[in-house]
Amino acid sequence: MTISKKTKKAGALTGILVIIIVIFGTFLPGLLEPVAGVSFPDEHLFVDETILLKTNETNDTVSVTCILFLTNIWSKESDDLKAIAYVVETENNFAVSETEVDIGKVESDSTIKVDIPVVFSNNSYKVKVLLFEKGKLVIKGELIIRAYPIYSWEEIKREKIQQEWHLFNDYTEFAQIR
């Protein structure tokens, strides 16, 4: 028995049609599902720069503002942000204070300044900074700071000691959390 050319073509077209239906049946439902919402890229916020600003000093403590320059590289405004900073003594690794700062939203393709006030006494410290977006930790950072008072010999002789504080930022690093 011989098969005509028309029957061969019809069989080939039917086979191709079956393959196309299988492919569309496999992939089309995923393409037709509604998108749940636009989500932020994993790495859209960056701490570009940190600066320590000495704001006040007494004989016992020195107040410092840790200034972070936070950039949103995404083309949309960020969600609400919050920073929590812990001052941790490096000697025993215990936190001695906590500061919480509500940052708000960062506009698209922009950089904002975030001020986090902290207080040190005569010691070496880690300032651990955690940045949260919508309650999720997105960036963590650490600054290693040494705070030492400097006494003048004249003040010691007169027993009127008003010390000046010297601060050293030994190390700063910020990293994205995935």
VEXVOMI-517214 format. One line per 2 residues: their letters; for each residue x, y negated, z negated of N, C-alpha, C. Coordinates in nm, 2 decimals. Example, Ala and Ser with C-alpha at 12.3 -4.5 7.8 and 13.67 -1.06 7.14 Angstrom:
as	1.32 0.57 -0.78 1.23 0.45 -0.78 1.32 0.33 -0.78 ~ 1.28 0.22 -0.71 1.37 0.11 -0.71 1.29 0.00 -0.79
! end
This chain:
mt	0.08 0.12 0.00 0.00 0.00 0.00 0.09 -0.12 0.00 ~ 0.05 -0.22 0.08 0.13 -0.34 0.10 0.05 -0.45 0.03
is	0.13 -0.54 -0.03 0.07 -0.66 -0.10 0.09 -0.78 -0.01 ~ -0.02 -0.85 0.01 -0.01 -0.97 0.11 0.07 -1.08 0.04
kk	0.12 -1.17 0.12 0.19 -1.29 0.07 0.11 -1.38 -0.01 ~ -0.02 -1.39 0.02 -0.12 -1.47 -0.06 -0.13 -1.41 -0.20
tk	-0.14 -1.28 -0.21 -0.15 -1.22 -0.34 -0.02 -1.23 -0.43 ~ 0.09 -1.22 -0.36 0.22 -1.25 -0.43 0.23 -1.39 -0.48
ka	0.19 -1.49 -0.40 0.19 -1.63 -0.44 0.10 -1.65 -0.56 ~ -0.03 -1.59 -0.55 -0.13 -1.61 -0.65 -0.07 -1.55 -0.78
ga	-0.01 -1.43 -0.78 0.05 -1.37 -0.90 0.16 -1.45 -0.96 ~ 0.25 -1.51 -0.87 0.35 -1.59 -0.92 0.30 -1.72 -0.99
lt	0.20 -1.78 -0.93 0.14 -1.90 -0.98 0.07 -1.87 -1.12 ~ 0.00 -1.75 -1.12 -0.06 -1.71 -1.25 0.04 -1.69 -1.36
gi	0.15 -1.63 -1.32 0.26 -1.61 -1.42 0.32 -1.74 -1.47 ~ 0.34 -1.84 -1.38 0.39 -1.97 -1.42 0.29 -2.04 -1.50
lv	0.16 -2.03 -1.47 0.06 -2.10 -1.54 0.05 -2.04 -1.69 ~ 0.06 -1.91 -1.70 0.06 -1.85 -1.83 0.18 -1.90 -1.92
ii	0.30 -1.91 -1.86 0.42 -1.96 -1.93 0.39 -2.11 -1.97 ~ 0.34 -2.19 -1.88 0.31 -2.33 -1.92 0.21 -2.34 -2.03
iv	0.10 -2.25 -2.03 0.00 -2.25 -2.14 0.07 -2.21 -2.27 ~ 0.15 -2.11 -2.27 0.22 -2.07 -2.39 0.31 -2.18 -2.44
if	0.38 -2.24 -2.36 0.47 -2.35 -2.40 0.38 -2.47 -2.46 ~ 0.28 -2.51 -2.39 0.19 -2.62 -2.44 0.12 -2.57 -2.57
gt	0.08 -2.45 -2.58 0.01 -2.40 -2.70 0.11 -2.40 -2.82 ~ 0.24 -2.38 -2.79 0.33 -2.37 -2.90 0.37 -2.51 -2.95
fl	0.40 -2.61 -2.86 0.45 -2.74 -2.89 0.35 -2.85 -2.90 ~ 0.23 -2.84 -2.83 0.14 -2.94 -2.82 0.07 -2.98 -2.96
pg	0.04 -2.88 -3.04 -0.02 -2.91 -3.17 0.07 -3.00 -3.26 ~ 0.20 -2.98 -3.26 0.29 -3.06 -3.33 0.29 -3.20 -3.28
ll	0.28 -3.22 -3.15 0.29 -3.35 -3.08 0.16 -3.43 -3.11 ~ 0.05 -3.36 -3.13 -0.08 -3.42 -3.14 -0.11 -3.46 -3.29
ep	-0.04 -3.40 -3.39 -0.06 -3.44 -3.52 -0.04 -3.58 -3.55 ~ -0.12 -3.65 -3.63 -0.10 -3.79 -3.66 0.03 -3.81 -3.75
va	0.10 -3.91 -3.72 0.22 -3.94 -3.80 0.18 -3.99 -3.93 ~ 0.24 -3.94 -4.04 0.20 -3.97 -4.18 0.23 -4.11 -4.22
gv	0.32 -4.18 -4.15 0.36 -4.31 -4.18 0.50 -4.33 -4.15 ~ 0.54 -4.45 -4.13 0.68 -4.48 -4.10 0.76 -4.47 -4.23
sf	0.87 -4.40 -4.22 0.95 -4.39 -4.34 1.09 -4.46 -4.32 ~ 1.15 -4.50 -4.42 1.28 -4.56 -4.41 1.39 -4.47 -4.38
pd	1.48 -4.51 -4.30 1.60 -4.43 -4.28 1.67 -4.40 -4.42 ~ 1.74 -4.29 -4.43 1.80 -4.26 -4.56 1.90 -4.37 -4.60
eh	1.97 -4.43 -4.51 2.07 -4.53 -4.55 2.04 -4.66 -4.49 ~ 1.94 -4.73 -4.55 1.91 -4.86 -4.50 1.95 -4.98 -4.59
lf	1.99 -4.94 -4.72 2.03 -5.04 -4.81 2.18 -5.02 -4.85 ~ 2.25 -5.13 -4.85 2.40 -5.12 -4.88 2.44 -5.23 -4.98
vd	2.52 -5.20 -5.07 2.59 -5.30 -5.16 2.71 -5.34 -5.08 ~ 2.71 -5.46 -5.03 2.83 -5.51 -4.95 2.94 -5.56 -5.03
et	2.91 -5.62 -5.14 3.01 -5.69 -5.22 2.97 -5.70 -5.36 ~ 3.06 -5.70 -5.45 3.03 -5.72 -5.60 3.13 -5.83 -5.65
il	3.07 -5.92 -5.73 3.15 -6.02 -5.79 3.12 -6.03 -5.94 ~ 3.22 -6.04 -6.03 3.20 -6.06 -6.17 3.22 -6.21 -6.20
lk	3.12 -6.26 -6.27 3.12 -6.41 -6.31 3.11 -6.42 -6.46 ~ 3.22 -6.47 -6.52 3.22 -6.49 -6.67 3.12 -6.61 -6.70
tn	3.02 -6.58 -6.78 2.92 -6.69 -6.80 2.93 -6.75 -6.94 ~ 2.98 -6.67 -7.04 2.99 -6.72 -7.18 3.08 -6.63 -7.26
et	3.15 -6.69 -7.36 3.24 -6.61 -7.44 3.23 -6.67 -7.58 ~ 3.24 -6.57 -7.68 3.25 -6.61 -7.82 3.38 -6.54 -7.87
nd	3.40 -6.54 -8.00 3.52 -6.47 -8.05 3.50 -6.32 -8.04 ~ 3.37 -6.28 -8.04 3.35 -6.13 -8.05 3.31 -6.07 -7.91
tv	3.25 -6.15 -7.82 3.20 -6.09 -7.70 3.22 -6.19 -7.58 ~ 3.21 -6.13 -7.46 3.21 -6.21 -7.34 3.09 -6.16 -7.26
sv	3.02 -6.26 -7.21 2.90 -6.24 -7.12 2.94 -6.25 -6.97 ~ 2.90 -6.15 -6.90 2.94 -6.15 -6.75 2.81 -6.12 -6.67
tc	2.81 -6.18 -6.56 2.70 -6.15 -6.46 2.77 -6.07 -6.35 ~ 2.72 -5.95 -6.33 2.76 -5.87 -6.22 2.67 -5.91 -6.10
il	2.73 -5.96 -6.00 2.66 -6.01 -5.88 2.68 -5.91 -5.77 ~ 2.57 -5.85 -5.72 2.57 -5.76 -5.61 2.51 -5.83 -5.49
fl	2.57 -5.81 -5.37 2.51 -5.85 -5.25 2.45 -5.73 -5.18 ~ 2.32 -5.72 -5.17 2.25 -5.61 -5.13 2.19 -5.64 -4.99
tn	2.22 -5.55 -4.89 2.18 -5.57 -4.75 2.08 -5.46 -4.71 ~ 1.97 -5.51 -4.64 1.88 -5.42 -4.58 1.90 -5.42 -4.43
iw	1.96 -5.31 -4.37 1.99 -5.31 -4.23 1.87 -5.27 -4.15 ~ 1.76 -5.23 -4.21 1.65 -5.18 -4.13 1.57 -5.29 -4.07
sk	1.49 -5.26 -3.97 1.41 -5.37 -3.90 1.28 -5.40 -3.97 ~ 1.26 -5.34 -4.09 1.14 -5.37 -4.17 1.18 -5.40 -4.31
es	1.09 -5.47 -4.38 1.11 -5.51 -4.52 1.12 -5.38 -4.61 ~ 1.21 -5.39 -4.71 1.22 -5.27 -4.80 1.10 -5.27 -4.89
dd	1.09 -5.16 -4.96 0.99 -5.15 -5.07 1.04 -5.22 -5.19 ~ 0.96 -5.22 -5.30 1.01 -5.29 -5.42 1.13 -5.22 -5.48
lk	1.23 -5.30 -5.52 1.35 -5.24 -5.57 1.37 -5.28 -5.72 ~ 1.44 -5.20 -5.79 1.47 -5.23 -5.93 1.62 -5.18 -5.96
ai	1.69 -5.25 -6.04 1.83 -5.21 -6.07 1.83 -5.19 -6.22 ~ 1.90 -5.09 -6.27 1.92 -5.06 -6.41 2.08 -5.04 -6.42
ay	2.13 -5.12 -6.51 2.28 -5.12 -6.54 2.30 -5.07 -6.68 ~ 2.40 -4.98 -6.70 2.44 -4.93 -6.83 2.58 -4.97 -6.85
vv	2.61 -5.03 -6.96 2.75 -5.06 -7.00 2.79 -4.94 -7.09 ~ 2.90 -4.87 -7.04 2.94 -4.74 -7.10 3.08 -4.76 -7.14
et	3.11 -4.73 -7.27 3.25 -4.74 -7.32 3.33 -4.62 -7.26 ~ 3.44 -4.65 -7.20 3.52 -4.55 -7.13 3.58 -4.45 -7.23
en	3.61 -4.50 -7.35 3.68 -4.41 -7.45 3.59 -4.29 -7.49 ~ 3.46 -4.32 -7.51 3.38 -4.21 -7.56 3.26 -4.17 -7.46
nf	3.25 -4.25 -7.35 3.15 -4.22 -7.25 3.00 -4.24 -7.30 ~ 2.98 -4.33 -7.40 2.85 -4.36 -7.45 2.81 -4.49 -7.40
av	2.68 -4.50 -7.36 2.62 -4.63 -7.32 2.60 -4.72 -7.44 ~ 2.64 -4.84 -7.43 2.62 -4.94 -7.54 2.51 -5.04 -7.52
se	2.47 -5.05 -7.39 2.36 -5.14 -7.36 2.30 -5.10 -7.22 ~ 2.18 -5.15 -7.20 2.10 -5.12 -7.08 2.04 -5.25 -7.04
te	2.05 -5.28 -6.91 1.98 -5.40 -6.85 1.90 -5.36 -6.73 ~ 1.77 -5.40 -6.73 1.69 -5.37 -6.61 1.65 -5.50 -6.54
vd	1.66 -5.50 -6.41 1.64 -5.62 -6.33 1.54 -5.58 -6.21 ~ 1.42 -5.64 -6.21 1.33 -5.62 -6.09 1.38 -5.71 -5.98
ig	1.41 -5.65 -5.87 1.47 -5.71 -5.75 1.36 -5.76 -5.66 ~ 1.26 -5.68 -5.64 1.15 -5.71 -5.54 1.18 -5.64 -5.41
kv	1.14 -5.71 -5.30 1.16 -5.66 -5.17 1.27 -5.73 -5.10 ~ 1.34 -5.66 -5.01 1.45 -5.73 -4.93 1.40 -5.73 -4.79
es	1.40 -5.85 -4.73 1.35 -5.87 -4.59 1.44 -5.79 -4.50 ~ 1.38 -5.77 -4.38 1.46 -5.69 -4.28 1.58 -5.77 -4.23
ds	1.69 -5.69 -4.20 1.81 -5.75 -4.16 1.86 -5.87 -4.24 ~ 1.86 -5.85 -4.37 1.90 -5.97 -4.46 1.98 -5.91 -4.58
ti	2.04 -6.01 -4.64 2.12 -5.98 -4.76 2.07 -6.07 -4.87 ~ 2.06 -6.01 -4.99 2.02 -6.09 -5.11 2.12 -6.08 -5.22
kv	2.12 -6.17 -5.31 2.21 -6.17 -5.43 2.13 -6.12 -5.55 ~ 2.19 -6.02 -5.62 2.12 -5.96 -5.73 2.21 -5.99 -5.85
di	2.16 -6.06 -5.96 2.24 -6.09 -6.08 2.20 -5.99 -6.19 ~ 2.30 -5.93 -6.24 2.28 -5.83 -6.35 2.36 -5.88 -6.47
pv	2.30 -5.93 -6.58 2.38 -5.98 -6.69 2.42 -5.87 -6.78 ~ 2.55 -5.87 -6.83 2.60 -5.77 -6.92 2.69 -5.84 -7.02
vf	2.71 -5.77 -7.14 2.80 -5.82 -7.24 2.90 -5.72 -7.28 ~ 3.03 -5.77 -7.30 3.14 -5.68 -7.34 3.20 -5.73 -7.46
sn	3.27 -5.64 -7.53 3.35 -5.67 -7.64 3.49 -5.62 -7.61 ~ 3.58 -5.62 -7.70 3.72 -5.58 -7.67 3.73 -5.43 -7.64
ns	3.73 -5.40 -7.52 3.74 -5.26 -7.48 3.74 -5.24 -7.33 ~ 3.75 -5.12 -7.28 3.73 -5.09 -7.14 3.60 -5.03 -7.12
yk	3.53 -5.06 -7.01 3.39 -5.02 -6.99 3.37 -4.98 -6.84 ~ 3.27 -4.89 -6.83 3.22 -4.86 -6.70 3.08 -4.93 -6.70
vk	3.05 -5.00 -6.59 2.92 -5.05 -6.57 2.85 -4.96 -6.46 ~ 2.76 -4.88 -6.50 2.69 -4.79 -6.41 2.57 -4.86 -6.36
vl	2.55 -4.88 -6.23 2.44 -4.95 -6.17 2.36 -4.85 -6.09 ~ 2.23 -4.84 -6.11 2.14 -4.75 -6.04 2.04 -4.84 -5.97
lf	2.02 -4.82 -5.84 1.92 -4.90 -5.76 1.81 -4.80 -5.72 ~ 1.69 -4.84 -5.75 1.57 -4.76 -5.72 1.48 -4.83 -5.62
ek	1.43 -4.75 -5.53 1.33 -4.80 -5.43 1.20 -4.72 -5.45 ~ 1.09 -4.78 -5.48 0.97 -4.71 -5.51 0.99 -4.60 -5.61
gk	1.07 -4.62 -5.71 1.09 -4.52 -5.82 1.19 -4.42 -5.78 ~ 1.25 -4.42 -5.66 1.35 -4.32 -5.62 1.48 -4.38 -5.62
lv	1.58 -4.31 -5.68 1.72 -4.35 -5.69 1.77 -4.35 -5.54 ~ 1.82 -4.47 -5.49 1.87 -4.47 -5.36 2.02 -4.51 -5.35
ik	2.07 -4.58 -5.45 2.21 -4.62 -5.46 2.26 -4.61 -5.60 ~ 2.38 -4.56 -5.62 2.44 -4.56 -5.75 2.58 -4.62 -5.74
ge	2.62 -4.69 -5.84 2.75 -4.75 -5.83 2.82 -4.76 -5.97 ~ 2.95 -4.79 -5.97 3.02 -4.80 -6.09 3.13 -4.90 -6.08
li	3.14 -4.98 -6.18 3.25 -5.08 -6.19 3.33 -5.05 -6.32 ~ 3.46 -5.04 -6.31 3.54 -5.02 -6.43 3.60 -5.16 -6.46
ir	3.57 -5.20 -6.59 3.61 -5.33 -6.63 3.69 -5.32 -6.76 ~ 3.80 -5.40 -6.77 3.87 -5.41 -6.90 3.85 -5.55 -6.95
ay	3.81 -5.57 -7.08 3.79 -5.70 -7.14 3.88 -5.71 -7.26 ~ 3.97 -5.81 -7.26 4.07 -5.83 -7.36 4.07 -5.98 -7.40
pi	4.07 -6.00 -7.54 4.08 -6.14 -7.58 4.23 -6.18 -7.58 ~ 4.26 -6.31 -7.55 4.39 -6.37 -7.56 4.39 -6.47 -7.67
ys	4.48 -6.46 -7.76 4.50 -6.55 -7.87 4.61 -6.65 -7.85 ~ 4.60 -6.77 -7.89 4.70 -6.87 -7.88 4.78 -6.86 -8.02
we	4.91 -6.87 -8.02 4.99 -6.86 -8.14 4.96 -6.98 -8.23 ~ 4.93 -7.10 -8.17 4.90 -7.22 -8.24 4.77 -7.20 -8.32
ei	4.67 -7.14 -8.25 4.54 -7.12 -8.32 4.55 -7.03 -8.43 ~ 4.64 -6.93 -8.42 4.66 -6.83 -8.53 4.72 -6.90 -8.65
kr	4.82 -6.98 -8.62 4.89 -7.05 -8.73 4.79 -7.15 -8.80 ~ 4.70 -7.21 -8.73 4.61 -7.30 -8.79 4.48 -7.23 -8.85
ek	4.48 -7.10 -8.82 4.37 -7.01 -8.86 4.23 -7.06 -8.80 ~ 4.24 -7.12 -8.69 4.12 -7.16 -8.62 4.13 -7.09 -8.48
iq	4.08 -6.97 -8.49 4.10 -6.88 -8.37 3.98 -6.90 -8.28 ~ 4.00 -6.95 -8.16 3.90 -6.95 -8.06 3.96 -6.88 -7.94
qe	3.92 -6.75 -7.92 3.99 -6.67 -7.82 3.93 -6.69 -7.68 ~ 4.02 -6.67 -7.58 3.97 -6.67 -7.45 3.98 -6.52 -7.40
wh	3.88 -6.49 -7.32 3.87 -6.35 -7.27 3.93 -6.34 -7.13 ~ 4.00 -6.23 -7.11 4.05 -6.19 -6.98 3.98 -6.07 -6.94
lf	3.93 -6.07 -6.82 3.86 -5.95 -6.76 3.93 -5.90 -6.64 ~ 3.93 -5.77 -6.62 4.00 -5.71 -6.51 3.90 -5.61 -6.45
nd	3.87 -5.62 -6.32 3.79 -5.53 -6.25 3.88 -5.43 -6.19 ~ 3.90 -5.31 -6.25 3.99 -5.21 -6.20 3.94 -5.13 -6.08
yt	3.81 -5.11 -6.07 3.76 -5.02 -5.97 3.61 -5.05 -5.95 ~ 3.57 -5.05 -5.82 3.43 -5.06 -5.79 3.39 -4.97 -5.68
ef	3.28 -4.90 -5.69 3.24 -4.81 -5.58 3.09 -4.79 -5.59 ~ 3.02 -4.80 -5.47 2.88 -4.78 -5.46 2.86 -4.68 -5.35
aq	2.76 -4.58 -5.37 2.74 -4.48 -5.28 2.59 -4.46 -5.26 ~ 2.55 -4.41 -5.14 2.41 -4.38 -5.11 2.37 -4.25 -5.17
ir	2.25 -4.24 -5.21 2.19 -4.11 -5.27 2.10 -4.05 -5.16 ~ 2.12 -3.93 -5.13 2.03 -3.87 -5.02 1.92 -3.78 -5.08
! end
